[in-house]
Amino acid sequence: MVSEHSDATGGDQAALALKILVAGGFGVGKTTLVGAVSEIRPLRTEELLSEAGRWMDDTGGLDGKTTTTVAMDFGRITIRAGLSLYLFGTPGQDRFWFLWDELAQGALGAVVLADTRRLEDSFPAVDYFEHRHVPFVVAVNCFAGNRTHAAREVARALDLDDGTPVVLCDARDRNSSKEVLISLVEYAGRMHTARLLDSVG
């Protein structure tokens, strides 16, 4: 998405806004990351976990988890002058995956947030983006009680394609989350450029 606006000198300056998805398993920290990094008040569509849904929503190891995203989270961050990111956090449970195709339309790339205590929950998101050729990075959320794993261990455990970046982060920290997004923009830019060159070659 490209929009025009006037700068302080009265001239027109092109401002580029890129769409980024933040995906991953249930309770991995997607809402937290979007909220930590957004420069606007984030839009959240959270509902309280119900007794009826507890058999579907595994809260094991997620002490204090009482809500779940049922549509999306939305936030915005300016990376530098003229470049902003629109962040769309996806719901984690498979019963909401029908929303993913809609959210993924026009996305530059995605962050797959991972919790090494529940790494298997990352496989569906990894598979989704690999099969649709959407560039993504895996961000390992290293919060309290989550043993830090080397990036190569996580890449091997998730059977990632060679070159797919794995970064460590704290989803609660604005600077840490911003670095994840910068890594994604850089990686997605290289991937899209390579594909363009292949198509004209």
Secondary structure, DSSP 8 states (H G I E B T S, - for coil): -EEEEE-TTS-EEEEEEEEEEEEESTTSSHHHHHHHH-SS--B--EEE--TTTTTTS--TT-TT--EEESS-EEEEEEEETTEEEEEEE---SGGGGGGHHHHHTT-SEEEEEE-GGGGGGGHHHHHHHHHTT--EEEEEE--TT-----HHHHHHHTT--TT--EEEE-TT-HHHHHHHHHHHHHHHHHHHHHHHHHHH-
